[in-house]
Amino acid sequence: MRGSPRRARSAARSFTSTLRALDAVAASGARVSVRVDDLDRGTPVLAGDDFDTHPVGGLGVVPLLIEVAAAFEEGRLDPLEIVDRAGLEHVGVAGIWQHMKIPALPLVDAAVLAAAVGDALATNALLERVGLPAVRARIESLGLERSALLDRFRDARGPDDAPQVALASARELAQLFSSLVNSKAVSPGVSAQVSEWLSLNHDLSLVASATGLDPFAHEHDEHELLFVNKTGRGAGVRAEAGVLAGPRAGVSYALIVCFDDLSITHRLRAHDAFRTLGVELMEYVY
């Protein structure tokens, strides 16, 4: 559905600037989906077309990481089992393992790379090891009805390949991150492990740009900010979901923008909407 996201409920803070920015993006023809939930009350603070399913790129790694962490906890996988990239099809869309000399890594290090830098080879190695059916079963067990991991990362997608890496709705992404930080995703141990991996994420360029955190070291912030996030990118796709908590409040959030990447102006307009949401989230938690 193209058009302005529908505001579901009013809140103590109106997110007026965010709505204005999302209106501008939608007016340019983009599809927008947003959801913000208060962590303490469990109630929506902001919602617009949050049931709609959209491509989310690398955000699809989160259910994969949950399945990997569950397999570690249950003993189905050895975290130190070695995976060799020589057995994988080369993919250069994102990540740093392709630039490193070491050809093989333990599974747990592949999970760190997948979470921290969106490493495509590391993600594909994990997916090859656990299998797409297991991830799909995990998604179903998490109660996610509008989310799916469809395929591995590829440099080019042919007619026989899934058109996207992953799909999700903003509502389910926000709820998933809430479950992670509240220790309700599979088990407290799995939730803690996945949250720890995601806390290493280096991409703080969208919503997270408003936090002022160091992209390379933000696990223990001196200003009492708790932050966990994951971004997803693709051609005409920007998505981010996470948790931001401060002295005043905490929120889980997700924003997806699918736009025609016709010019740098279109792209920057989309990015500005994420940053505007980040500013108002900071005002809410601080």
C-alpha positions as CSV (number, residue, x, y, z in Angstrom):
1,M,0.0,0.0,0.0
2,R,1.4,3.4,-1.0
3,G,0.6,6.4,1.1
4,S,0.9,7.9,4.5
5,P,1.3,5.6,7.5
6,R,-1.8,5.5,9.6
7,R,-1.3,6.6,13.2
8,A,-2.8,4.0,15.5
9,R,-2.8,5.8,18.9
10,S,-1.8,9.0,20.4
11,A,1.0,9.0,23.0
12,A,2.5,11.2,25.6
13,R,5.0,12.3,23.0
14,S,3.4,12.9,19.7
15,F,6.3,11.9,17.3
16,T,5.1,14.8,15.2
17,S,8.4,15.3,13.3
18,T,8.6,11.6,12.6
19,L,5.1,11.6,11.1
20,R,5.9,14.6,9.0
21,A,9.1,13.0,7.7
22,L,7.3,9.7,6.9
23,D,4.5,11.7,5.2
24,A,7.2,13.2,3.0
25,V,8.7,9.9,2.1
26,A,5.3,8.4,1.4
27,A,4.3,11.3,-0.8
28,S,7.3,10.5,-3.0
29,G,5.8,7.1,-3.6
30,A,7.5,5.0,-0.9
31,R,5.9,2.3,1.2
32,V,6.4,3.0,4.9
33,S,5.8,0.8,7.9
34,V,6.6,1.8,11.5
35,R,6.0,0.5,15.0
36,V,7.2,1.7,18.4
37,D,6.2,-0.1,21.6
38,D,6.8,1.0,25.2
39,L,8.8,-1.7,26.9
40,D,7.5,-1.2,30.4
41,R,3.8,-0.9,29.5
42,G,3.8,-3.2,26.5
43,T,1.6,-0.7,24.6
44,P,2.1,0.9,21.2
45,V,3.5,4.4,21.1
46,L,3.5,4.8,17.4
47,A,2.1,2.6,14.6
48,G,1.6,3.0,10.9
49,D,0.8,0.3,8.5
50,D,2.7,-2.0,10.8
51,F,0.9,-5.2,9.6
52,D,2.2,-4.8,6.1
53,T,4.9,-7.2,5.0
54,H,8.0,-5.7,3.3
55,P,11.5,-6.8,2.2
56,V,13.9,-6.2,5.1
57,G,17.3,-7.4,3.7
58,G,19.8,-8.3,6.4
59,L,17.2,-8.0,9.2
60,G,16.3,-11.5,8.3
61,V,19.4,-12.7,10.0
62,V,17.8,-12.2,13.5
63,P,15.6,-15.4,13.4
64,L,18.7,-17.2,12.0
65,L,20.8,-16.1,14.9
66,I,18.0,-17.2,17.3
67,E,18.0,-20.7,15.8
68,V,21.8,-20.8,15.9
69,A,21.9,-19.8,19.6
70,A,19.1,-22.3,20.4
71,A,21.1,-25.1,18.7
72,F,24.2,-24.1,20.7
73,E,22.2,-24.2,24.0
74,E,20.6,-27.5,23.2
75,G,23.8,-29.1,22.1
76,R,22.7,-29.7,18.5
77,L,25.6,-27.5,17.3
78,D,29.1,-27.1,18.6
79,P,29.9,-23.3,18.8
80,L,33.6,-24.1,17.9
81,E,32.7,-26.2,14.8
82,I,34.8,-24.9,11.9
83,V,33.1,-23.7,8.7
84,D,35.2,-23.0,5.6
85,R,34.2,-20.4,3.1
86,A,35.8,-22.4,0.3
87,G,32.7,-24.6,0.4
88,L,30.4,-21.5,-0.1
89,E,29.4,-19.7,-3.3
90,H,31.3,-16.4,-3.3
91,V,29.1,-13.4,-2.4
92,G,30.5,-9.9,-2.2
93,V,27.4,-7.8,-1.3
94,A,28.4,-7.1,2.3
95,G,30.8,-8.0,5.1
96,I,34.5,-8.3,5.9
97,W,35.2,-12.1,5.9
98,Q,35.7,-11.9,2.1
99,H,38.6,-9.5,2.7
100,M,40.2,-11.5,5.5
101,K,43.0,-14.0,4.9
102,I,41.6,-16.6,7.3
103,P,39.6,-19.1,5.3
104,A,37.7,-20.8,8.1
105,L,36.0,-19.7,11.3
106,P,34.2,-21.4,14.2
107,L,30.4,-21.1,14.0
108,V,30.2,-18.7,17.0
109,D,32.6,-16.3,15.2
110,A,30.5,-16.5,12.1
111,A,27.5,-15.4,14.2
112,V,29.5,-12.5,15.6
113,L,30.3,-11.3,12.0
114,A,26.7,-11.8,10.8
115,A,25.4,-9.7,13.7
116,A,28.1,-7.0,13.9
117,V,28.8,-6.2,10.3
118,G,26.0,-7.9,8.4
119,D,28.5,-10.3,6.8
120,A,26.9,-12.1,3.9
121,L,29.4,-15.0,3.7
122,A,29.1,-15.6,7.5
123,T,25.3,-15.5,7.3
124,N,25.3,-17.9,4.4
125,A,27.7,-20.3,6.3
126,L,25.3,-20.3,9.3
127,L,22.3,-20.9,7.1
128,E,24.1,-23.7,5.2
129,R,24.8,-25.4,8.6
130,V,21.4,-25.1,10.3
131,G,19.2,-25.2,7.1
132,L,16.4,-23.0,5.9
133,P,13.7,-25.4,7.1
134,A,15.0,-25.1,10.7
135,V,14.9,-21.3,10.6
136,R,11.4,-21.4,9.2
137,A,10.3,-23.7,11.9
138,R,11.9,-21.3,14.5
139,I,10.1,-18.3,13.0
140,E,6.8,-20.2,13.3
141,S,7.6,-21.2,16.9
142,L,8.2,-17.5,17.7
143,G,4.7,-16.7,16.6
144,L,5.8,-14.6,13.6
145,E,3.2,-14.9,10.9
146,R,4.3,-12.1,8.6
147,S,8.0,-12.7,8.6
148,A,10.1,-15.1,6.6
149,L,13.7,-15.9,5.7
150,L,13.5,-16.8,2.1
151,D,17.0,-17.3,0.8
152,R,20.7,-16.8,1.4
153,F,22.6,-13.7,0.2
154,R,23.5,-13.7,-3.5
155,D,25.3,-11.3,-5.7
156,A,22.6,-11.7,-8.4
157,R,19.2,-13.2,-8.2
158,G,18.0,-15.3,-11.1
159,P,14.5,-16.3,-12.1
160,D,14.7,-19.5,-10.0
161,D,15.8,-17.6,-6.8
162,A,13.6,-16.0,-4.2
163,P,13.3,-12.3,-5.1
164,Q,14.3,-11.2,-1.6
165,V,16.5,-12.4,1.3
166,A,13.8,-11.9,3.9
167,L,10.3,-10.3,4.6
168,A,8.8,-9.0,7.8
169,S,6.3,-6.5,9.2
170,A,7.3,-3.6,11.5
171,R,5.0,-4.9,14.2
172,E,6.6,-8.4,14.4
173,L,10.1,-6.9,14.3
174,A,9.4,-4.6,17.2
175,Q,7.8,-7.5,19.1
176,L,10.7,-9.8,18.4
177,F,13.3,-7.3,19.8
178,S,11.1,-6.8,22.8
179,S,11.1,-10.5,23.4
180,L,14.9,-10.7,23.1
181,V,15.6,-8.0,25.7
182,N,12.9,-9.3,28.0
183,S,14.4,-12.9,27.9
184,K,11.3,-14.4,26.2
185,A,12.8,-15.5,22.9
186,V,13.1,-19.3,23.2
187,S,14.9,-19.0,26.6
188,P,16.7,-16.5,28.8
189,G,20.0,-17.9,27.6
190,V,19.2,-17.7,23.9
191,S,17.7,-14.2,24.3
192,A,20.9,-13.0,26.1
193,Q,23.2,-14.6,23.5
194,V,21.4,-13.1,20.6
195,S,21.1,-9.7,22.3
196,E,24.8,-9.8,23.0
197,W,25.6,-10.5,19.3
198,L,23.3,-7.8,18.1
199,S,24.7,-5.3,20.6
200,L,28.0,-5.4,18.5
201,N,26.2,-4.1,15.4
202,H,28.4,-1.4,13.7
203,D,25.6,0.1,11.6
204,L,24.5,3.1,13.6
205,S,23.8,5.3,10.5
206,L,19.9,5.2,10.5
207,V,17.7,5.5,13.6
208,A,20.8,4.9,15.8
209,S,22.6,8.0,14.4
210,A,20.7,10.1,17.0
211,T,22.1,8.2,19.9
212,G,25.6,9.6,19.7
213,L,27.0,6.1,20.5
214,D,30.3,4.9,19.2
215,P,29.6,2.5,16.3
216,F,32.5,0.3,17.3
217,A,32.1,0.2,21.1
218,H,28.6,0.9,22.5
219,E,28.0,-2.1,24.8
220,H,28.5,-0.2,28.0
221,D,27.4,3.4,27.6
222,E,28.4,5.8,30.4
223,H,25.1,7.7,29.9
224,E,22.9,4.7,30.8
225,L,21.7,4.0,27.3
226,L,20.9,0.4,26.4
227,F,20.9,-0.1,22.7
228,V,20.5,-3.2,20.5
229,N,19.7,-3.0,16.8
230,K,19.9,-4.6,13.4
231,T,19.6,-2.9,10.0
232,G,18.6,-4.3,6.6
233,R,19.4,-2.8,3.2
234,G,18.8,-3.6,-0.4
235,A,18.0,-1.9,-3.7
236,G,15.3,0.6,-2.6
237,V,15.0,-0.9,0.9
238,R,16.0,0.5,4.2
239,A,14.9,-1.2,7.5
240,E,15.9,-1.1,11.1
241,A,14.6,-2.7,14.3
242,G,15.9,-2.6,17.8
243,V,15.6,-1.6,21.5
244,L,16.5,1.7,23.0
245,A,16.3,2.3,26.7
246,G,17.3,5.2,28.9
247,P,16.7,6.5,32.4
248,R,13.2,7.6,31.6
249,A,11.7,4.8,29.5
250,G,12.5,2.0,27.0
251,V,11.1,1.2,23.6
252,S,11.3,-1.5,21.0
253,Y,11.0,-0.1,17.4
254,A,11.0,-1.0,13.8
255,L,10.9,1.2,10.6
256,I,10.8,-0.1,7.1
257,V,10.9,2.1,4.0
258,C,10.7,0.7,0.5
259,F,11.3,3.4,-2.1
260,D,12.2,4.0,-5.7
261,D,15.9,4.7,-5.6
262,L,15.8,7.0,-8.5
263,S,18.3,9.6,-7.2
264,I,20.4,10.5,-4.2
265,T,17.6,12.8,-3.1
266,H,15.2,9.9,-2.8
267,R,17.7,7.9,-0.8
268,L,18.6,10.8,1.6
269,R,14.9,11.5,2.2
270,A,14.4,7.9,3.4
271,H,17.5,8.1,5.6
272,D,16.3,11.4,7.1
273,A,13.1,9.8,8.2
274,F,15.1,7.1,10.1
275,R,17.2,9.8,11.8
276,T,14.1,11.9,12.7
277,L,12.6,8.8,14.4
278,G,15.9,8.3,16.2
279,V,15.8,11.9,17.6
280,E,12.2,11.5,18.9
281,L,13.0,8.1,20.4
282,M,15.9,9.6,22.3
283,E,13.5,12.3,23.6
284,Y,11.1,9.6,24.7
285,V,13.6,7.5,26.6
286,Y,15.6,10.4,28.1
